Amino acid sequence: MVSGYSPENNPKNEIRAESIKLKKWFYMLRSLLSAYWTVKTGDIPPMELSELIKILTIEEQNAIKELVDFKSDKNEHFTWIPTEAMQHLVIFLWQETNIHLTKRTVPDNDILNNWVRNKLDETDY
């Protein structure tokens, strides 16, 4: 279960020997890495996994690269049991990204919206 790695569903950070579709694992990993990137840098995360993993340690990067190579010849239904290192990484990412962001003030867009509407109206004949 992907949600089995969330802090709410795994409060003791236990390692589980449950199989999961490798494709599903990558969806979860990419999402968590993107969230981690955003929390740590405040920037939009890169689309390429090779760029996204640069925020991790060299060991973690290598483990993910090996997993990508491993996945390359598997079909989308292939299931596996994540290694302890991968499980620890996902638990860490869940913990680091399980934050509550402060509410941002939304700027008043009325001036811009009215300007755009007026420009669009000018082109209507």
C-alpha positions in Angstrom: 0.0 0.0 0.0 1.4 3.3 -1.0 -0.4 5.1 1.8 1.3 2.7 4.2 4.3 4.8 4.1 2.6 8.1 5.1 3.2 9.3 8.7 -0.4 8.9 9.5 -0.5 5.3 8.5 3.0 4.3 9.7 3.6 6.3 12.9 6.4 4.1 14.0 8.2 4.2 10.6 8.2 0.5 10.4 9.8 -1.3 7.4 7.2 -3.5 5.6 7.8 -6.5 3.5 4.8 -5.9 1.2 5.0 -6.1 -2.5 4.0 -3.1 -4.6 3.9 -2.4 -8.3 7.2 -0.9 -9.3 5.4 1.7 -11.5 3.3 2.8 -8.5 6.4 3.1 -6.3 7.9 5.4 -8.9 4.8 7.5 -9.0 5.0 7.9 -5.2 8.7 8.5 -5.2 8.6 11.2 -7.9 5.7 12.9 -6.1 7.5 12.9 -2.8 10.8 14.1 -4.4 8.9 16.9 -6.0 7.3 17.9 -2.7 10.7 17.6 -1.0 12.3 19.8 -3.7 9.6 22.5 -3.2 9.9 22.4 0.6 13.7 22.6 0.6 14.3 25.1 -2.3 11.0 27.0 -2.6 11.3 26.5 -6.3 9.3 24.5 -8.9 10.8 21.0 -9.1 12.5 19.9 -12.3 10.6 17.4 -14.6 13.6 15.2 -15.2 14.2 12.6 -12.5 17.9 12.8 -13.0 17.7 16.5 -12.0 15.2 16.0 -9.3 17.3 13.5 -7.4 20.3 15.9 -7.2 18.8 17.2 -3.9 19.5 13.7 -2.3 22.7 12.2 -1.1 25.0 10.5 -3.6 24.1 7.1 -2.1 20.4 7.8 -2.5 20.9 9.1 -6.0 22.8 5.9 -7.0 20.1 3.7 -5.4 17.4 5.4 -7.5 19.5 5.2 -10.7 20.0 1.5 -10.1 16.2 1.1 -9.6 15.6 3.0 -12.8 17.9 0.6 -14.6 16.2 -2.4 -13.0 12.8 -1.1 -14.0 13.8 -0.6 -17.6 13.0 -4.1 -18.7 10.0 -4.7 -16.5 6.4 -4.4 -17.6 4.0 -2.0 -15.8 2.5 -4.8 -13.7 5.8 -5.9 -12.2 5.7 -6.0 -8.5 8.6 -6.0 -6.0 9.3 -5.6 -2.4 11.1 -2.3 -1.8 14.6 -2.5 -0.2 15.0 -1.2 3.3 17.0 1.7 1.9 14.2 2.7 -0.5 11.6 2.3 2.3 13.7 4.5 4.6 14.0 7.1 1.9 10.3 7.2 1.3 9.5 7.4 5.0 12.1 10.3 5.3 10.5 12.1 2.4 7.0 11.7 3.8 8.2 13.2 7.1 10.1 16.1 5.6 7.2 17.1 3.4 4.4 16.6 5.9 4.3 20.3 6.8 1.6 22.9 6.9 2.4 25.9 4.8 1.4 29.3 5.9 -1.5 30.8 4.0 -0.3 33.3 1.4 -2.1 36.5 0.8 -3.7 36.6 -2.6 -3.0 39.8 -4.5 -5.8 41.9 -5.8 -6.1 40.9 -9.5 -9.0 43.2 -10.4 -6.8 45.8 -12.1 -5.1 43.2 -14.3 -8.4 41.3 -15.0 -10.1 44.6 -16.0 -7.2 45.5 -18.3 -7.3 42.1 -20.0 -11.1 42.3 -20.5 -10.8 45.8 -21.9 -8.1 44.6 -24.4 -10.3 41.7 -25.4 -13.3 44.0 -25.8 -11.2 46.3 -28.1 -10.6 43.5 -30.5 -14.3 42.6 -30.8 -15.9 44.3 -33.8 
